[in-house]
Amino acid sequence: MTELLPLRIAGTPAHGETILEVRNPYDDHLVATTTYATDEQVERAVAAADAVRREAAALPVHVRAEALAAISRAIADRADDLARLITAENGKPLFWARAEVGRAMSVFRVAAEATRAWSGEVMRLDTDKAAEGRLAYVRRVPKGPVLAITPFNFPLNLVAHKVAPAIAAGAPVVVKPAPKTPLSALALGEIIAGVGLPAGMVSVLNVPDSRASALVADPRLSVVSFTGSGPVGAAIAATAPHKHIVLELGGNAAAYVSADYGAAADLDWAAQRIATFANYQAGQSCIGVQRVYADEQVYDELRARLVAAVEALHTGDPNDERTQVGPLINVEAARRVEAWVADAVAAGARLLTGGIRSGTTYAPTVLEDVPADAKVVCEELFGPVLVLQRVAGPGDAFDRINDSRFGLQAGVFTHDIQLAFRAYRELEVGGVIIGDVPSYRADQMPYGGVKDSGFGREGVRYAMVDYTYERVMVLTGIDL
């Protein structure tokens, strides 16, 4: 048995009673063992978060900012080890694991900067005679401790996107990572424990999904921030309707290639970006490219380039430096992708490339002429498959993009500024990326969706808003 990796109960290492084995998705070897928290340990973590909430909220700005900057530096110091840990537990290729570590460093650095700028506003109230001599000071204060529930696909960076804004806002946070990929979150918990924040401000607990509802319902955890599947998000919202809930759910992100993108260099760029970001993370990204709509004038040339770009991707062992597409998280996920593609082909879709499964690995796949009601079009596929469709101009493309119960992000390849603003105006999504794929995300920008893609926003400053409320103080009798 490998050495047990500890939980972090109010920052202190601890072990539970039930073993949790973490296995590599590519070859199923045992990566590490940790434990599930006991009921008593969960209670201790929540009680500690509740007990420290006032101290956390009162922390001076420089203390929070310096702690966040120290976390960013510590991640940088351990970057290679963390990347290899992500690859081991998640199966994503080292190239993408290193990128994820870099993103996590950025999140904590941005949070340090946002903390220093988080100062509130002052307003004169004597715009009416009755308010002469009155001045208001408004600033945001934490709603209380945050429960952060994170998914397997970005086991470090999506934890960072919940923990960093909480620390920046002065809110304690209890992290429940995905049971398939808890190791990166536990490593981050160890780093945070060494930067001098109050005990109880950050806990990292392994809790089975079946026991998560008790945490969600706990009245001491004032905010629930969840990233994951739609059904689980709906259950969270139903369990705690009185709480502030942030839900970052699924998507079936679309890219549109306009007729004005007809130059060879433009089509090469679009094909490379679409091929890459339909298949990075083995397609296990809620803003990975799933649907591609191209104008008739550029369709045939784009298709040829796109198929060639997809076939050029190296698939295999995620520890191989050449690998661009690794395994899915488990064999069940790979079998589901295989079944959905088979259903689409049986319904009349044409398989242009791919369509082969080997264990947990599924070959990057391109389909065309897919019926609109096929699961690979209308559901979240979460696998390395893209659907290519011919459209008759932007109106047709935008209608098809909007014909989805999801609305996270969309990409529009165009040089036409008027078309860019039309897309921004008409597309029912949380983000419109012009000149690139919908998979683009900067850590400081607001990120989130509409419809069944959730509500609330991530992006450090925007998450800080979700974790806080405005408190106003009115000063009376002031000679202005």
Long-range contacts (C-beta under 8 A, 24 or more apart in sequence): 1-33, 2-30, 2-32, 2-33, 3-32, 3-33, 4-33, 4-34, 4-35, 5-32, 5-33, 5-34, 5-183, 5-186, 6-34, 6-186, 7-34, 7-35, 7-37, 7-41, 7-186, 7-189, 7-203, 7-204, 7-205, 7-206, 8-186, 8-189, 8-190, 8-192, 8-193, 8-202, 8-203, 8-204, 8-205, 9-37, 9-41, 9-44, 9-45, 9-48, 9-203, 9-205, 10-44, 10-45, 10-48, 10-49, 10-199, 10-200, 10-201, 10-203, 11-189, 11-192, 11-193, 11-197, 11-199, 11-200, 11-201, 11-202, 11-203, 12-193, 12-199, 13-190, 13-193, 14-41, 16-41, 16-206, 20-179, 20-182, 20-206, 22-88, 22-89, 22-180, 22-181, 22-182, 22-183, 24-88, 24-89, 24-91, 25-90, 25-91, 25-326, 25-327, 25-328, 25-329, 25-330, 25-360, 26-91, 26-317, 26-318, 26-326, 26-327, 26-360, 26-361, 31-88, 31-89, 31-183, 32-88, 32-89, 32-183, 34-182, 34-183, 34-186, 34-206, 35-206, 36-206, 36-207, 36-208, 37-205, 37-206, 37-207, 41-205, 42-205, 42-207, 42-211, 42-214, 42-215, 45-174, 45-203, 45-205, 46-145, 46-174, 46-215, 46-218, 46-220, 46-221, 47-220, 48-172, 48-199, 48-200, 48-203, 49-145, 49-172, 49-173, 49-174, 49-200, 49-201, 49-203, 49-220, 49-221, 50-144, 50-145, 50-172, 50-220, 51-200, 52-172, 52-198, 52-199, 52-200, 52-201, 53-142, 53-144, 53-145, 53-171, 53-172, 55-198, 56-142, 56-170, 56-171, 56-172, 56-197, 56-198, 56-201, 57-141, 57-142, 57-170, 57-171, 58-170, 59-170, 59-197, 59-198, 61-115, 61-116, 61-118, 61-119, 62-116, 63-196, 64-115, 64-167, 64-168, 64-170, 65-112, 65-113, 65-115, 65-116, 65-168, 66-112, 67-167, 67-195, 67-196, 67-197, 68-108, 68-109, 68-111, 68-112, 68-115, 68-164, 68-167, 68-168, 69-108, 69-109, 69-112, 70-195, 70-196, 71-108, 71-164, 71-188, 71-191, 71-192, 71-195, 72-105, 72-106, 72-108, 72-109, 72-112, 74-191, 74-194, 74-195, 75-101, 75-104, 75-105, 75-108, 75-188, 75-191, 76-105, 78-187, 78-191, 79-105, 82-156, 82-184, 82-187, 85-183, 85-184, 85-187, 86-155, 86-156, 86-184, 87-318, 87-319, 87-326, 88-183, 89-155, 89-180, 89-181, 89-182, 89-183, 89-184, 90-152, 90-153, 90-155, 90-180, 90-181, 90-184, 90-329, 91-282, 91-318, 91-326, 91-327, 91-328, 91-329, 91-360, 92-281, 92-282, 92-318, 92-326, 93-318, 93-320, 93-323, 93-324, 93-325, 93-326, 94-318, 94-319, 94-321, 94-323, 95-321, 95-323, 95-324, 96-280, 96-281, 97-318, 100-154, 100-156, 100-157, 101-156, 103-157, 103-160, 103-443, 104-156, 104-157, 104-159, 104-160, 104-188, 106-443, 107-157, 107-160, 107-161, 107-164, 107-443, 107-460, 108-160, 108-164, 110-164, 110-443, 110-444, 110-460, 111-164, 111-165, 111-167, 111-168, 111-460, 112-168, 114-165, 114-168, 114-444, 114-460, 114-461, 114-464, 115-168, 118-168, 118-169, 118-464, 124-480, 125-474, 126-480, 132-480, 133-476, 133-477, 133-478, 133-479, 133-480, 134-474, 134-475, 134-476, 134-478, 135-474, 135-475, 135-478, 135-480, 136-472, 136-473, 136-474, 136-475, 137-472, 137-473, 137-475, 138-470, 138-471, 138-472, 138-473, 139-470, 139-471, 140-169, 140-464, 140-465, 140-468, 140-469, 140-470, 140-471, 141-170, 141-468, 141-469, 141-471, 142-169, 142-170, 142-171, 142-467, 142-468, 143-171, 143-222, 143-223, 143-244, 143-467, 143-468, 143-469, 144-171, 144-220, 144-221, 144-222, 144-223, 145-171, 145-172, 145-173, 145-174, 145-220, 145-221, 145-222, 145-223, 146-171, 146-172, 146-173, 146-174, 146-221, 146-222, 146-223, 146-224, 146-225, 146-467, 147-173, 147-174, 147-176, 147-215, 147-216, 147-218, 147-221, 147-223, 147-224, 147-225, 148-173, 148-174, 148-175, 148-176, 148-225, 149-176, 149-212, 149-216, 149-224, 149-225, 149-226, 149-227, 149-228, 149-236, 150-175, 150-176, 150-177, 150-178, 150-185, 150-227, 150-228, 151-178, 151-227, 151-228, 152-178, 152-180, 152-181, 152-284, 152-329, 153-281, 153-284, 153-285, 153-286, 153-329, 154-281, 154-285, 155-181, 155-182, 155-183, 155-184, 155-185, 156-184, 156-185, 156-187, 156-188, 158-227, 159-184, 159-185, 159-188, 160-188, 161-443, 161-458, 161-459, 161-460, 161-463, 162-225, 162-227, 162-458, 162-463, 163-188, 163-192, 163-202, 164-460, 165-458, 165-460, 165-461, 165-463, 165-464, 165-466, 165-467, 166-467, 167-192, 167-197, 167-201, 167-202, 168-460, 168-464, 169-464, 169-467, 169-468, 171-223, 171-467, 171-468, 172-200, 172-201, 172-202, 173-201, 173-202, 173-203, 174-203, 174-205, 174-215, 174-221, 175-202, 175-203, 175-204, 175-205, 176-205, 176-206, 176-207, 176-212, 176-215, 177-204, 177-206, 178-228, 179-206, 179-208, 179-209, 180-329, 180-330, 182-206, 213-239, 216-240, 223-466, 223-467, 225-456, 225-463, 225-466, 225-467, 230-380, 230-452, 233-454, 244-466, 244-467, 245-455, 245-456, 246-448, 246-454, 246-455, 246-456, 246-457, 246-458, 246-463, 246-466, 247-454, 247-455, 247-456, 248-286, 248-447, 248-448, 248-449, 248-453, 248-454, 248-456, 248-458, 249-286, 249-449, 249-452, 249-453, 249-454, 250-286, 250-380, 250-382, 250-406, 250-408, 250-452, 250-453, 251-286, 251-287, 251-290, 251-380, 251-406, 251-407, 251-408, 251-409, 251-449, 251-453, 252-290, 252-291, 252-377, 252-378, 252-379, 252-380, 252-381, 252-404, 252-406, 253-286, 253-287, 253-288, 253-289, 253-290, 253-291, 253-406, 253-408, 253-409, 253-410, 253-411, 253-437, 253-438, 253-439, 254-289, 254-290, 254-291, 254-292, 254-293, 254-400, 254-401, 254-404, 254-410, 254-411, 254-438, 255-289, 255-291, 255-292, 255-293, 255-410, 255-411, 255-412, 255-413, 255-437, 255-438, 256-292, 256-293, 256-294, 256-391, 256-394, 256-397, 256-398, 256-401, 256-410, 256-411, 256-412, 256-413, 256-414, 256-423, 257-292, 257-293, 257-294, 257-295, 257-298, 257-302, 257-413, 258-295, 258-298, 258-394, 258-412, 258-413, 258-414, 258-416, 258-419, 259-295, 259-296, 259-297, 259-298, 259-393, 260-414, 260-415, 260-416, 260-419, 261-298, 261-413, 261-414, 261-415, 262-297, 262-298, 262-301, 266-413, 266-415, 267-298, 267-301, 267-302, 267-305, 268-305, 269-413, 270-302, 270-305, 270-413, 271-302, 271-305, 271-306, 271-308, 271-309, 272-309, 273-436, 273-437, 274-306, 274-309, 274-386, 274-437, 275-306, 275-309, 275-310, 275-312, 275-313, 275-364, 276-309, 276-313, 276-324, 276-437, 277-437, 277-438, 277-439, 278-310, 278-364, 278-384, 278-385, 278-386, 279-310, 279-313, 279-324, 279-325, 279-364, 279-384, 280-324, 280-325, 280-439, 282-325, 282-326, 282-327, 282-328, 282-361, 282-362, 282-383, 282-384, 283-328, 283-337, 283-381, 283-382, 283-383, 283-384, 283-385, 284-328, 284-329, 284-333, 284-382, 284-383, 285-439, 286-380, 286-382, 286-408, 286-453, 287-408, 287-409, 287-438, 287-439, 287-441, 288-382, 288-439, 289-386, 289-411, 289-437, 289-438, 289-439, 290-376, 290-380, 290-381, 290-385, 290-386, 290-387, 291-377, 291-386, 291-387, 291-389, 291-400, 291-401, 292-386, 292-387, 292-388, 292-389, 293-389, 293-390, 293-391, 293-396, 293-397, 293-400, 293-401, 294-388, 294-389, 294-390, 294-391, 295-390, 295-391, 295-392, 295-393, 295-394, 295-397, 296-390, 296-391, 296-392, 299-390, 302-388, 303-352, 303-368, 303-388, 306-366, 306-386, 306-388, 307-352, 307-353, 307-366, 310-353, 310-354, 310-364, 310-365, 310-366, 310-386, 311-353, 311-364, 313-364, 315-361, 315-363, 315-364, 316-361, 325-361, 325-364, 325-384, 326-361, 327-359, 327-360, 327-361, 328-360, 328-361, 328-362, 328-383, 329-360, 330-360, 331-359, 331-360, 333-360, 333-382, 333-383, 334-359, 334-360, 334-361, 334-362, 334-383, 336-383, 337-362, 337-381, 337-382, 337-383, 337-384, 337-385, 338-362, 340-374, 340-375, 340-376, 340-379, 340-381, 340-383, 340-385, 341-365, 341-367, 341-376, 341-385, 343-374, 343-375, 343-376, 344-370, 344-371, 344-374, 344-375, 344-376, 344-377, 344-387, 347-371, 347-374, 349-374, 349-376, 349-387, 352-388, 354-384, 354-385, 372-403, 378-404, 378-405, 380-406, 394-419, 394-422, 394-423, 398-422, 398-423, 398-426, 398-427, 401-427, 401-429, 402-426, 402-427, 402-428, 404-451, 405-451, 405-452, 406-449, 406-451, 406-452, 406-453, 407-449, 407-450, 407-451, 407-452, 407-453, 408-438, 408-448, 408-449, 408-453, 408-454, 409-433, 409-438, 409-439, 409-440, 409-441, 409-449, 410-438, 411-436, 411-437, 411-438, 411-439, 411-440, 429-453, 430-457
